């Protein structure tokens, strides 16, 4: 584990004892801190390796800091009761990234790459992690992708830590000076937690405000928020665009060539065309950002492109599960919003689309341009009725209720040359604990078909 020795002897509250909070408790105890751990869930309190202390009743006057799990509201719809209590007592609020940052001085010399954005974060950090290892450097992957950063083992000298940060983590963190910080894109998401789009953008921007000016920012400029941020940050900066060939920086041509652009001239690095795990313009953006990171770490263009070519892809993100009788099956359970699903619908034709869950929005207009790609929609979860209304007159619909039923109906209807695409455009919490559990349910439902055993 990563041990934050700077907290030795300090009294630190930890609220939220899922993966991130539990890892923080273990690391703080190893550092010699006095830990006051609490969770509203009784089972989680029983799992903690120290006596649980009810933070709602505790006297905060002796507390040095309160570490929050990323899911605890700081601002909207209103600050959590313990956030209000800490602020009233003058107790600093911190996250696990702050604990990691405090430990960096005790770690062997290393680099830190931090990636944020609305869509593509997990694919990009997985691709960077794969690239670093393929190029012969030690690497560790953690953060919002599901591996708490404090649970990582320290890397030897020359290692590269690759972290995914959500907007919640960015908002909570006060100290994290990434050697390379990446913003992929910003489109509306989590506005219930950030209040409005300005609050959401401000949370993402914090990652770059914590950087030293000598370090590198990599900014996707294919949306208005990214373009604006790229013009106002003081540090070294490389723009990334897969849509505007006028942008100096790194980008893509319409036929999938990765290019470096300077003063209007383009130098072709290599082609991503035909790479199944980096299919589609959204993955080209991820790869372009990863390429900039690789060059900043000192890797050659040829070594980077070779790593891209054997990237195995990421589970639940446009993950090709297999084929049956010429029917391609794709698991995109991680698509929890319209923008993520739009990138998947853009990547395929002749789609049998399985969608639905707990909707963040029932307005499907962001997907309208891709309706001609969809031969039939199979709808599940709480959003099924609303999605059916939105698709009426545009796409044939079957309301199925569950992933199992939708998968069976879609495979029964599928013809050679078509794609069964599970890209929900919704959160999973109406029927599943998270998008991973939802994606595994889809995988299990399709297993008999992909093994040739039609039910």
C-alpha positions, 0 to 999 in steps of 0.5 A, spaced: 500 500 500 501 507 499 502 510 506 501 517 507 507 518 513 505 525 513 499 524 517 502 520 523 499 522 530 494 526 526 486 525 528 483 523 521 476 522 520 474 518 514 467 518 512 464 513 507 467 506 507 467 503 500 473 501 497 476 508 497 474 509 504 477 502 506 483 503 503 484 510 506 483 507 513 488 502 512 493 506 509 492 512 515 493 506 520 499 504 517 502 511 517 500 511 525 494 516 524 488 516 529 482 514 525 475 516 526 472 511 521 464 511 520 459 509 514 451 510 514 451 502 512 452 498 518 456 492 514 461 497 512 462 499 519 463 492 521 468 491 516 473 497 518 479 494 521 479 499 527 473 501 532 468 505 528 466 512 531 460 516 530 462 522 526 455 525 527 456 525 534 463 526 535 467 532 537 470 535 531 474 540 535 480 535 535 480 533 528 485 535 523 482 533 517 475 529 514 477 525 508 470 523 504 469 518 499 468 521 492 460 520 493 459 525 498 455 531 496 460 537 497 455 542 494 449 540 491 443 538 492 446 541 499 452 539 502 452 533 506 451 534 514 458 532 516 460 537 510 457 542 514 459 540 521 466 540 518 466 547 515 463 550 521 468 547 526 474 549 521 476 542 519 479 541 512 475 536 507 480 532 503 480 526 499 484 520 498 488 523 492 490 528 497 493 522 502 497 520 496 500 526 494 502 527 501 506 520 500 509 522 494 515 525 497 517 518 500 516 514 494 521 512 489 522 517 483 516 517 479 511 520 474 504 521 475 499 521 469 492 524 471 486 523 466 479 526 467 473 528 462 466 526 461 467 520 457 473 516 455 477 516 462 477 509 463 479 507 456 484 512 456 487 510 463 487 503 461 491 505 454 496 509 457 497 504 463 498 498 457 503 503 453 507 504 459 508 497 460 509 495 453 514 501 453 518 497 458 516 502 464 513 500 471 506 502 471 500 502 476 493 504 474 488 506 480 483 511 482 476 512 479 477 506 474 475 502 481 482 501 484 483 505 490 490 509 489 492 507 496 491 500 495 497 500 490 504 497 491 509 503 491 513 502 484 520 502 483 524 508 481 522 510 474 515 508 475 509 511 472 502 512 476 496 512 472 490 515 475 483 516 473 479 522 476 472 523 476 469 530 477 467 528 484 474 527 486 477 533 482 472 537 486 474 534 493 482 534 492 486 540 494 493 537 492 495 533 486 501 535 482 500 531 476 506 531 471 501 530 465 494 532 466 489 530 461 482 533 459 478 529 454 472 532 453 466 536 457 459 535 456 453 535 461 453 530 466 452 529 474 449 536 474 445 534 480 451 534 484 455 540 481 449 545 480 450 547 473 455 546 467 459 552 470 460 548 477 461 541 473 467 545 468 470 548 475 470 541 478 474 538 472 479 545 471 481 543 479 486 538 476 489 543 472 489 548 477 493 544 482 499 543 477 505 546 477 506 550 470 512 546 468 508 540 467 504 538 461 496 539 460 493 535 454 486 538 453 481 535 448 478 541 444 473 538 440 467 541 445 466 549 447 469 548 455 475 544 453 477 550 447 475 555 453 480 552 458 485 551 453 486 558 452 486 560 459 491 555 463 498 558 464 502 551 464 505 547 458 499 545 453 498 540 447 491 541 444 488 534 442 482 534 436 479 529 432 474 534 428 478 540 427 484 539 422 486 546 423 488 545 431 496 545 432 497 539 437 495 532 436 489 529 432 486 524 427 484 525 419 478 522 417 480 516 415 484 514 422 491 517 421 494 519 427 498 526 426 502 531 429 500 538 427 504 544 427 503 551 424 498 548 419 503 542 417 501 535 419 506 529 420 503 522 420 505 518 425 501 512 424 494 509 423 488 506 428 484 504 422 482 497 423 484 496 430 478 493 433 479 495 441 480 503 438 474 503 433 470 509 432 472 517 433 471 517 440 477 512 441 481 516 436 480 521 441 483 517 447 488 514 443 491 521 441 491 524 448 495 517 450 500 518 444 501 525 447 502 522 454 507 517 451 511 522 447 512 526 454 514 520 458 520 519 452 517 513 448 518 513 441 512 514 436 513 507 433 513 504 440 507 507 442 503 505 435 506 498 437 502 498 444 496 501 441 496 495 436 496 490 441 491 494 446 486 488 449 481 494 450 477 495 456 471 491 459 464 494 458 466 499 454 465 497 446 468 491 448 467 486 443 464 479 446 464 475 440 460 473 434 455 468 432 453 467 425 455 473 422 452 477 428 457 481 432 456 482 440 458 489 443 458 490 451 458 497 452 455 497 459 459 503 461 455 508 457 451 511 462 449 517 458 447 520 452 454 522 449 457 515 451 452 512 447 452 516 441 460 514 440 458 507 440 452 508 435 456 512 431 461 506 430 457 501 428 451 500 422 445 495 422 444 495 430 440 492 434 440 496 440 439 494 447 438 500 452 435 503 458 436 503 466 435 509 470 435 515 466 439 521 467 435 524 461 430 522 457 431 527 451 434 522 446 435 528 441 443 527 442 442 520 439 437 522 433 443 523 428 444 515 429 437 513 429 438 510 421 444 506 424 438 502 429 434 497 426 430 495 432 431 498 440 430 493 446 428 497 452 430 495 459 429 498 466 426 504 469 427 508 462 424 503 458 417 507 457 420 514 456 425 512 451 419 508 447 416 515 447 422 518 444 423 513 439 416 512 436 416 514 429 423 513 428 426 506 431 422 500 432 421 498 439 420 492 444 420 493 451 423 488 455 424 490 462 430 486 463 437 485 460 436 477 459 429 478 456 432 484 451 438 479 449 434 473 447 430 477 443 435 481 440 439 475 438 433 471 435 432 477 431 439 479 429 441 477 422 448 476 419 452 483 418 448 486 424 451 488 431 447 487 437 449 493 441 448 494 449 449 501 450 444 503 455 445 511 455 443 510 463 445 509 470 445 502 472 442 503 479 435 501 478 437 494 477 444 493 478 449 495 483 454 498 478 455 498 470 460 492 471 455 488 474 450 490 469 455 488 463 457 482 467 449 480 466 449 482 459 455 477 458 452 471 462 446 472 457 449 472 451 454 466 453 449 461 450 449 464 444 456 466 443 458 458 444 453 456 439 448 454 444 441 457 442 436 457 448 
